Amino acid sequence: MGKQIHELSGPKGLPVFGNIFRLDLPKIHQQIENWADEYGDVYCLDLFKISQLVVTRPSLIQAIANERPHLFKRSGKLDQVIREGGVHGVFNAEGDDWYRYRSVVTKGLDVKHQQAFYPDLVEKVSILYQKWKHDADSGEVTDIQKDLLRFTVDITTLLAFGYDIDTMRKEGGVIQDHLEVIFPTLFKRINSPISWHNYFKTNQDKRFDQAVQEMKKIVDVFISEAQERLQSNPSLKESPRNLLESILVAAEEEQRFSIDEIRGNLMTLLMAGEDTTAHTLTWLIFLLLDKPDAIEMIREEADRVIGEAPFSEVYSQNQQLKYAEAAASESLRFKPVAPILLYEALDDVELEGITISKGQRILTQYRHAALKDIYFSYGKEFIPDRWINRERCPVHDTKAYTPFGSGPRYCPGRNLAYLEIRAIISMLYKNFDVELIEDENVEEVMAFTMMASSLKVKLKNRNYGTDN
Ligand code: HEM
């Protein structure tokens, strides 16, 4: 008989309310780490009558993630909150729905589609390059985070819907504005023990409802336009060019998708692909601020692979940018943008001596382990090289590294994210020096994704250290 959850140690809370008033949502990922230091890598967190199992031990995180979908599912609260926001897609679906959605989404994100999509990505990289060149020439401050969020919205909308929304060249009234309302509200609701918004609506709740409605309208226009395209050009059904067309074709075949399911999956992709990639890039640029050696390596690689051009226009070149990719992998070890995953047990099970009952809520956080020497040599040092060769860093336990999750629900957008990251990072450092503006205080803030509070910099045209 394993240990019951309530027998595990953990932070002492108030009677009934537990630790609910101690939670500091924007810093919750750090609180989880601090408690893991105190109570170990598996502990009990009492929250308003609910004993939550908290896991930072890599082997147990893997076991839970891998035993999906039959033994564990995503948290029911997360599903409820996402559905209330009018979204039901591959991220929150379970059972048959999940299987159906996952196969279409995975196909739409495969290498073949990415390769075909690369020219569109290059065009967006070019717009960002022009913007940053202008900032560097004029000495204007660059809001890196804002620029990258717009870049990733444009990319994801193009890939998912085949529609160029062009937020990078617009101000206001764009998808990004709606997402900025939607994400923090979802996060607050997921972590609130009582669904207050069902009883009375704050201004934030009202803005959320409005943003969701606006997003639905936008997505519905995309859907009807794609339906018309497929009707007037049936040959598209043989080789759909984007995810929306793939889903519509699948909807006509045996895997029927209702209009709500089509919309739900498109909104899911937009939400899953935009914030995560933009904040990962932002964190990488932040971490590189004081790593001149790593920047030199990124530059040397970009100059060698790309040559004279300011950025790569060739898919195969992008694939060769291995050091830029390694820097991104290392950055995700320090600054994972989705550090916390929430699960619920679907049955009684005993894992690593712990008795988990059906319905048990579980929170996993992987960064706590990923920075330890027992899993990665010199765990607290930023060493991109460890992802290329193991000589200097022999301890390299990827079980302790799950920024894209693990098991059957592993992130299907990982390769697209790396494609974007390699393209942007090589372009940035090939052309510019990056300096943090004075008094910029960059902190970790958890708001659905773990993001930087802000990242404003001065870009300077690259100093080659010679006369050229
Ligand atoms: C650096 C960027 C990204 C990070 C760190 C990231 C991270 C994650 C994580 C941790 C999960 C949960 C996995 C699990 O439960 O085991 C996930 C799921 C998912 N991600 Fe990503 N993601 C990124 C980019 C993207 C992109 C670009 C897309 C697509 C456009 C995407 C689409 C999805 C989808 C659809 C799921 C749900 C998969 C399922 O439940 O079956 N992600 N991602």
Boltz pocket constraint, residues with backbone or C-beta under 6 A from the ligand:
constraints:
  - pocket:
      binder: B
      contacts: [[A, 65], [A, 90], [A, 91], [A, 92], [A, 93], [A, 102], [A, 105], [A, 109], [A, 156], [A, 268], [A, 269], [A, 270], [A, 272], [A, 273], [A, 274], [A, 276], [A, 277], [A, 280], [A, 337], [A, 338], [A, 341], [A, 402], [A, 403], [A, 404], [A, 405], [A, 406], [A, 407], [A, 408], [A, 409], [A, 410], [A, 411], [A, 412], [A, 413], [A, 414], [A, 416], [A, 417]]
      max_distance: 6.0
